[in-house]
Amino acid sequence: MSVDRTLSGVGVGPGDPDHLTVKALRALEAADVILVPSTEARAGGVGRAEEIVCTHLPAKADAIRRIPFSMAERRGIGQRRASAWEASATAAVEAFEAGAKRVAFATVGDASVFSTFSYLCDLVSRRVEVKVEVIPGITAMQAIAASSRTPLVEGQEILSLVPWTVGPETLARVCEVSDTVVIYKGGREMTELRAVLDAQGRLDGAILGTDLGLPSEHLVPLSEVNDRAPYFSTVLAAPRRSTTGGRI
């Protein structure tokens, strides 16, 4: 028997509504219900993903359901995080049980990169039979590279994407084997993050990007950053390139 319910993870990009892909737009337009994350910082208000969806599809406002997204816990599965996942899964299941055929989860960036969608998908699939589709989106690391006009990788260079939550020792080891290092989730501990990159000879030339893709976008040398930065911050530490095509 074919499954007539579809759960879609839709990456909507880092902030600029124009970064939404045509395929993502079509998936959102076809959805009966659109789930969007709502963080503690937004106090239940409109979040970044919802802003992007409504910019393109204002007529879908009634289809939007805000679901909790907790940023209070840095590591592990604590009570807040587990409760948020369960509430998100319940919202999707209830939408299907109410007759929805297509439920989409709009996630900032890409649905396969540090996205809550993977957890949502797992929990929903345990409770109802659904088809799953993933629509890729532009990531913050692509956005900071484009805005700073810094190639992420050339030729034989190695690129690593690292969440600061892995800790300074792991980040240091990654720096030793990678040419370009992109770091997410380091906004709360910029002093220690800078120290790690400095010890690895990576601080000079490293860039911090905040609010990427938004009118408030800001790029600054990491060496000039204060102790803290917003949650949606991205650090790009690319290698020095002295010749054109030198790593091909």
C-alpha positions as CSV (number, residue, x, y, z in Angstrom):
1,M,0.0,0.0,0.0
2,S,1.4,3.4,-1.0
3,V,1.9,6.0,1.7
4,D,0.0,9.2,1.0
5,R,1.6,11.3,3.7
6,T,4.8,13.3,3.2
7,L,7.0,15.0,5.7
8,S,9.4,17.5,4.1
9,G,12.5,19.0,5.6
10,V,12.9,22.3,3.7
11,G,16.1,24.3,4.0
12,V,15.3,28.0,3.6
13,G,18.8,29.5,3.7
14,P,20.5,31.6,6.3
15,G,18.4,34.7,6.2
16,D,18.0,36.4,2.8
17,P,14.6,35.4,1.4
18,D,16.2,35.4,-2.1
19,H,18.3,32.5,-1.1
20,L,15.3,30.2,-1.0
21,T,15.5,27.7,-3.9
22,V,12.8,27.2,-6.4
23,K,12.4,23.6,-5.2
24,A,12.0,24.7,-1.6
25,L,9.4,27.3,-2.6
26,R,7.4,24.7,-4.4
27,A,7.5,22.3,-1.5
28,L,6.3,25.0,0.9
29,E,3.6,26.1,-1.4
30,A,2.3,22.5,-1.7
31,A,2.3,21.9,2.1
32,D,-0.9,21.7,4.0
33,V,0.9,22.6,7.2
34,I,4.2,24.4,7.6
35,L,6.1,23.9,10.9
36,V,8.6,26.7,11.9
37,P,10.9,26.8,14.9
38,S,10.2,29.3,17.6
39,T,13.0,30.0,20.0
40,E,13.1,31.3,23.6
41,A,14.8,34.5,22.3
42,R,11.8,35.2,20.1
43,A,9.4,34.6,23.0
44,G,6.9,32.8,20.7
45,G,7.1,35.5,18.0
46,V,8.0,35.3,14.4
47,G,11.4,33.6,13.8
48,R,13.8,33.8,10.9
49,A,12.4,30.7,9.0
50,E,8.9,32.0,9.3
51,E,9.9,35.4,8.0
52,I,11.4,33.9,4.9
53,V,8.3,31.7,4.3
54,C,5.9,34.6,4.7
55,T,8.0,36.9,2.4
56,H,7.4,34.5,-0.5
57,L,4.1,32.9,0.5
58,P,2.0,35.4,2.6
59,A,-1.2,33.4,1.7
60,K,0.2,30.4,3.6
61,A,0.2,32.3,6.9
62,D,-2.7,30.3,8.2
63,A,-0.9,27.0,7.5
64,I,2.1,28.0,9.7
65,R,2.5,26.3,13.1
66,R,5.2,27.5,15.5
67,I,7.0,24.7,17.4
68,P,9.4,25.1,20.3
69,F,13.1,25.2,19.6
70,S,15.3,25.4,22.7
71,M,18.8,26.9,22.6
72,A,19.2,26.8,26.4
73,E,21.1,23.5,26.4
74,R,24.5,23.5,24.7
75,R,25.2,19.7,24.8
76,G,23.3,16.5,25.4
77,I,19.6,15.8,25.5
78,G,18.2,17.7,28.5
79,Q,14.6,18.1,29.5
80,R,14.1,21.3,27.5
81,R,15.5,19.8,24.3
82,A,13.6,16.5,24.7
83,S,10.4,18.4,25.4
84,A,10.9,20.6,22.3
85,W,11.5,17.5,20.1
86,E,8.4,15.8,21.4
87,A,6.2,18.9,21.0
88,S,7.5,19.2,17.4
89,A,6.7,15.6,16.6
90,T,3.3,15.9,18.2
91,A,2.5,18.9,16.0
92,A,3.4,17.1,12.9
93,V,1.5,13.9,13.9
94,E,-1.6,15.9,14.8
95,A,-1.5,17.7,11.5
96,F,-1.5,14.3,9.6
97,E,-4.2,12.9,11.8
98,A,-6.3,16.0,11.1
99,G,-6.1,15.3,7.3
100,A,-2.9,16.9,6.1
101,K,-1.2,15.1,3.3
102,R,2.0,17.2,3.2
103,V,3.7,18.7,6.3
104,A,6.8,20.7,5.8
105,F,9.4,21.8,8.4
106,A,11.1,25.0,7.4
107,T,14.6,25.2,8.8
108,V,17.2,27.9,8.6
109,G,20.1,26.9,6.5
110,D,20.0,23.3,5.3
111,A,17.8,20.5,6.5
112,S,20.7,18.1,6.7
113,V,23.2,20.4,8.5
114,F,22.8,20.7,12.3
115,S,19.0,20.8,11.8
116,T,16.3,19.8,14.1
117,F,14.6,18.1,11.2
118,S,16.5,14.9,11.5
119,Y,15.2,14.4,15.1
120,L,11.7,15.5,14.1
121,C,11.8,13.0,11.2
122,D,12.9,10.1,13.5
123,L,10.2,10.8,16.1
124,V,7.4,11.3,13.6
125,S,8.3,8.1,11.6
126,R,8.0,6.1,14.8
127,R,4.4,7.2,15.3
128,V,2.9,7.4,11.8
129,E,3.8,6.0,8.4
130,V,5.1,8.8,6.2
131,K,7.3,9.4,3.1
132,V,10.2,11.7,3.9
133,E,11.8,14.2,1.5
134,V,14.6,16.6,2.2
135,I,15.0,19.9,0.2
136,P,18.5,21.2,0.5
137,G,19.1,24.9,1.4
138,I,22.0,27.3,1.3
139,T,24.2,27.2,4.4
140,A,25.7,29.9,6.5
141,M,29.2,28.8,5.5
142,Q,28.3,29.3,1.9
143,A,26.8,32.7,2.7
144,I,29.8,34.0,4.6
145,A,32.1,32.8,1.9
146,A,30.1,34.7,-0.7
147,S,29.7,37.9,1.3
148,S,33.4,38.0,2.2
149,R,34.5,36.8,-1.3
150,T,36.5,34.1,0.2
151,P,36.6,30.7,-1.6
152,L,35.8,27.9,0.8
153,V,38.1,25.5,-0.8
154,E,40.3,25.3,-3.9
155,G,42.0,22.4,-5.7
156,Q,43.0,19.8,-3.1
157,E,42.2,21.8,0.0
158,I,40.2,20.2,2.8
159,L,37.1,21.8,4.3
160,S,35.8,21.1,7.8
161,L,32.6,22.3,9.4
162,V,32.8,22.2,13.2
163,P,30.3,23.0,16.0
164,W,32.1,24.8,18.8
165,T,30.3,22.5,21.2
166,V,32.8,19.7,20.4
167,G,35.2,21.6,22.6
168,P,38.6,23.4,22.1
169,E,40.7,20.2,22.0
170,T,38.7,18.7,19.1
171,L,38.7,22.1,17.2
172,A,42.5,22.2,17.6
173,R,42.9,18.8,16.1
174,V,40.6,19.7,13.2
175,C,42.7,22.8,12.5
176,E,45.8,20.6,12.2
177,V,44.3,18.5,9.3
178,S,42.1,21.0,7.5
179,D,42.8,23.9,5.2
180,T,39.6,25.8,5.7
181,V,37.7,25.6,9.0
182,V,34.1,26.9,9.5
183,I,32.8,27.1,13.1
184,Y,29.2,27.2,14.2
185,K,27.7,27.8,17.6
186,G,30.6,29.6,19.1
187,G,29.0,32.9,19.9
188,R,28.9,32.5,23.6
189,E,32.6,31.7,24.0
190,M,34.4,33.8,21.5
191,T,37.4,34.5,23.8
192,E,38.2,30.8,24.1
193,L,37.5,30.2,20.4
194,R,39.8,33.0,19.4
195,A,42.5,31.5,21.6
196,V,42.3,28.1,19.9
197,L,42.6,29.6,16.5
198,D,45.4,31.9,17.6
199,A,47.4,28.9,19.0
200,Q,46.9,27.1,15.6
201,G,48.1,30.2,13.6
202,R,44.6,30.6,12.3
203,L,43.4,33.9,13.9
204,D,45.0,36.2,11.3
205,G,42.5,36.4,8.5
206,A,39.7,34.6,10.3
207,I,36.3,36.3,9.9
208,L,33.1,36.4,12.0
209,G,29.8,36.8,10.2
210,T,26.5,37.6,12.0
211,D,23.0,37.9,10.6
212,L,24.2,36.5,7.3
213,G,21.9,37.4,4.4
214,L,20.0,40.0,6.3
215,P,20.2,43.8,6.1
216,S,21.9,43.7,9.5
217,E,24.6,41.4,8.2
218,H,28.0,42.2,9.7
219,L,31.4,40.8,8.8
220,V,34.4,41.6,11.1
221,P,37.9,40.2,11.6
222,L,37.6,37.7,14.4
223,S,40.6,39.3,16.2
224,E,38.4,42.4,16.8
225,V,35.4,40.5,18.2
226,N,34.3,41.0,21.8
227,D,33.7,38.1,24.2
228,R,30.3,37.2,22.9
229,A,28.4,37.2,19.6
230,P,24.9,36.3,18.6
231,Y,23.8,32.6,18.4
232,F,23.6,32.8,14.6
233,S,27.3,33.5,14.2
234,T,29.7,31.9,11.8
235,V,33.5,31.9,11.9
236,L,35.4,31.3,8.7
237,A,39.1,30.6,8.9
238,A,40.5,30.0,5.4
239,P,44.1,29.4,4.4
240,R,46.4,32.1,3.0
241,R,46.6,31.7,-0.8
242,S,49.7,33.3,-2.3
243,T,49.3,32.0,-5.9
244,T,46.4,31.5,-8.3
245,G,45.6,27.8,-8.5
246,G,48.4,26.9,-6.2
247,R,46.6,23.9,-4.6
248,I,45.3,22.3,-7.8
